[in-house]
């Protein structure tokens, strides 16, 4: 029995080490993605006026104005972004371009981080309309990306923003 245990232990350590080595070059970007996702969720909670308060103990209800579907959709979106990004990394690695795969992941995650930060700041602008600093940061971020990515992609960003504005109105 001990022989099987040591073989299983060695196999699991090898698999975990291989997975950790694969994600090592982009781990800081993944952590930044998760932090920006959390910022977006917290800003969304604030915009939706979700309050943490114990309403009843059995069954427990802690959050007022909480829509679990929005959180579930956001988590699925985060999972999908991460899955597609690392799928792209795997495909590029299979093409023997390991040096380029980290750049592809970094670029795709940077776009997702921008999306989450911009959406979170937009929610905070709605919640705190009198705070000029939040408005300034939001407008600077929104303007600078369009300047950096050029005209063709800026049109796509504008179209996506108009579509989301139509859905919220």
Helices and strands as residue ranges (DSSP letters): H 2-24, H 27-47, E 51-56, E 61-64, H 68-94, H 98-127, H 132-168
